[in-house]
Amino acid sequence: MKDENGLPMTGKEIKREIISWILVVVVAFVLAYVLTHYVIIKAKVPTGSMLNTIQRDDKLVGLRTAYLFSEPKRGDIIIFPYPDNESEEYIKRVIGLPGETIIIHNVKDEALEDEYYAAVFLDLNKNGKADDDERLEEGYVREKMWMVSTDMIYKVPENSYFVMGDNRNDSKDSRYWYKTHFVSGDKIIAKAWFRYSPSIGFYNSVTYNIGD
């Protein structure tokens, strides 16, 4: 081996060079481990349950530290273990917050008065009814939700969240789980941050006009 001046390296110099490279590799490994286990998570979405926000086979990065100093907000897209089989990870949108009551109720299509579809309401008045001013306007939803045979009412426990996929008619979400209808706050792995394949794009915050 030769040094930077082209001169042969002594045994001590070779040893020092090898140790320096070992240190570089170890530090890189430790940083990568900390980054992927405590800061971010990489995921590939295999289904279309979040269309059109997240496409099938999208690859994305979630931020594990997103809720270290704050709580999930309505509209956040979160990654968490599937409550009925925690070896699987799901990605859905937060709809109901701790202590809230969510009602899924049929409404009439304004353009086609004879057709009905289901919509999501937030029971602000605590009367168990789906009042018009409490409907969540969700521009991200792919298509109108199919009618329900009866109102679906969910009381969200403390430190828990009611979640749904944006593709409401093809999403296995809080409406259909068996063990629980909610995601516990301490089970949330990360907040979806950005997509890196097949294209790059960030997941923006969502705002709602409720009770206006």
C-alpha positions, 0 to 999 in steps of 0.5 A: 500500500502507498500513502497519498504521496505515492510512498510505501506505507509502513506497517503502522500506517497500514494498520492505522488506515485499516482502523480508520476505514473500520471506524467509518463503516461502524459509524455508518452502520450505527447511523443507518440503524438509528435512522431506520429504527428510531427516525424513519420507516420505509414502506411499500403500499401493496393495495389500493385502499388509499387511492387516489392519495397513495397509489398501489405499489407506491414507496414512501417514508414515514416519520417515526418522530412525528408524534414525540411532542404532539398528537395525531390530527384529523387528516393525518396519514399514519402507519400502524400494526393491523389490530387483527394481526399485528405482524402486518402494517397498515396505512390509513387516514385519521378520521376520529380523535379521542373522545369523539363520536363518528357517525356514518350516515346515508345522505341524498345525492344533490345532483341525483335526488333518488340516489343515496350514499354514505358520508361521515359525520362528527357528532359535535352536538352529542345527540347521536344524530348526523346533523348536516353542519357536522359532516366532514367534507373530504375532498381526498375521498376517491368516490362516494361511499356505498350506502349503509343499511343502518347508521354506523356509530363509533365512540372513540376511546381516549388515546385512540383513533378511528381511521379510514382509507381514502378509497372507502369502498375498497378499504379494510379499516376501522369499520370492519376490524374484529378485535377493535375499531380503533388504533391505540395511540401508543401503537402508531409507528409513524406519520406518512411523510413523503413518497419517493417512488415512482415519483417524489411527493409530500403528503400535505396536511388537511383542514376541515370546516366543521360546525360552520 
